[in-house]
Amino acid sequence: MTSSDFAVDVTENWQSELLAVASMAVLSIYLRQRGSPESKPVGAAHTATGVEG
C-alpha cells in the first residue's frame, strides 16, 4: 500500500463520517422544530408551559 492509497482511504472515511454526523444533526433539528406532543414549543418560556423538569 502506498501513501497515496492511505490518503485516499483516510479522506473517504472522513467524508463518510462527516456526512453521517451532519445528517444526524440536520434530522434532529428538523424533528425538534417540527414539534411533538411531549415537548414544549421552541422558544416558549418555562413558566408558559407549566411543565417542570
QUIRA-V539240 format. One record per pair of residues at least 4 apart in sequence whose C-alpha atoms are under 8 Angstrom apart, sorted by the first residue. I is the first residue (numbers start at 1). J is the second residue. D is the distance in whole Angstrom. If there is no record, write none. Layout:
# QUIRA-V539240
i:I j:J d:D
i:I j:J d:D
This chain:
# QUIRA-V539240
i:1 j:5 d:6
i:1 j:6 d:7
i:2 j:6 d:7
i:3 j:7 d:6
i:4 j:8 d:6
i:5 j:9 d:6
i:6 j:10 d:6
i:7 j:11 d:6
i:8 j:12 d:6
i:9 j:13 d:6
i:10 j:14 d:6
i:11 j:15 d:6
i:12 j:16 d:6
i:13 j:17 d:6
i:14 j:18 d:6
i:15 j:19 d:6
i:16 j:20 d:6
i:17 j:21 d:6
i:18 j:22 d:6
i:19 j:23 d:6
i:20 j:24 d:6
i:21 j:25 d:6
i:22 j:26 d:6
i:23 j:27 d:6
i:24 j:28 d:6
i:25 j:29 d:6
i:26 j:30 d:6
i:27 j:31 d:6
i:28 j:32 d:6
i:29 j:33 d:6
i:30 j:34 d:6
i:31 j:35 d:6
i:32 j:36 d:8
i:33 j:42 d:7
i:35 j:39 d:7
i:35 j:40 d:8
i:35 j:41 d:7
i:36 j:40 d:8
i:40 j:44 d:7
i:40 j:49 d:7
i:44 j:48 d:7
i:44 j:49 d:7
i:45 j:49 d:7
i:46 j:50 d:7
i:46 j:51 d:7
i:46 j:52 d:8
i:47 j:51 d:8
